């Protein structure tokens, strides 16, 4: 490990992991500032929580580790499944239809780019 890794995790975000991965894949490997600009204009529900956790990781890097925000890049970012809430919606003829409310854990790891 060359430099310091800055890690931020958001748990139980009410977006399915499959949909969150579509947004996460857009910013993987990009500079932190460029990733924030990309997320600002992505028209998906998962973009807001991903931007929030990325902003949190950038703030942690500056405050706790003394890193410069211009030197940071998204080293790793991924969305994992979290527990699914199972609900019932009642249907015709006394049956019920299961409703799965999926959610995800989003993890961001930033690293300082070497000069």
N, C-alpha and C positions, 0 to 999 in steps of 0.2 A: 504494500500500500504506500503510494508516494506521498500523498498529502492527507489533509484532514477531510473526512467524510462528514457532511452535515445531513442528518436524517430527520424527516418529519413524517408523521403517520396520522391519517384521519380514519377513524373507524366508524362503521355502520352508516355510511353515506347512502341515502335512499335512492340509489341508481344501480341498476344491475351491473355486474362486473363486465359483461360483454359490451354494454354501451359505454362504460367508462373507458374501456380499452381502446375504443375508436378515437377518443380524445387524447388519451395518454400517448398513443403511438405518434401523434402529431409533433410532440415536443421532446421526444427522447433524443438525447445527444445535442440539443440546441443550447446556445447560451441562455442563461437564466432570464436576462432582460428580453431577448427575442422570444422566448417561450411565453413570457407574460403578455407580450404584444400579440402573439398568435392567439392565445386563449381569450383575449379581450374581444376578438371578432369571430370566434367559432360559434355557430348557431346550434348548440346542443345543450341539453340540460346539465350534462356532466361537466361542462367547461367551467362553470362557476365554482364548484367545490375543488376542482383540480387547481384552478387559479389561486384559490384561497390557501390551499396547503402549500403550493409553491411559494406564495408570498410569505407564508410563515417560515418556510425553510430559509429563504433569503434573509429575513429579519434575524433568525437565529444565528446564521453565519456571520452577520455583521456585529450583532450585539455580544454573542457568547464566544465567538472564535476570532473576532477582529479581522475578518476577511473582507476584501473589496467586492462589492456586488458586480462590478464589471468583469471580474476574473472568474466568476462562477459559471458552471455549466451543469446541465442535468445529466449526471453520470448514470443513474438508474431511476426508473419510474415504472411502477406496475400497479395493477388493480387486481385484488384477489376477492373471491366470494366471501361473504359473511353469512351468518345464519339467515335463513329465509323464513319470513312469517307466513303462516298458512291460515287463510281465511276461507269462509264458506259463503257462497252466494246461492240462494235458493232458486231452483229452476222449475220447469214445468213438471207436472205429475208427481209432485212430492219429492223430486230428486234434488240434489244440491251439486253445484259446480264449484270445484276448488279454485281458489285464487291464490297465486303465489306472489308475495310481495318481496322481491329480491333486493338485496343491498350489497354494498362492497366496502372493502378496506383499501384505501389508496396510500401508497408509500412513495416518497420522493427522497432520493439521495443526491445531494449536490457535491461537487468536488471543484477545487480551485484549478483553473487551467494554468499550465506551466508556461513560463515566458519563453 
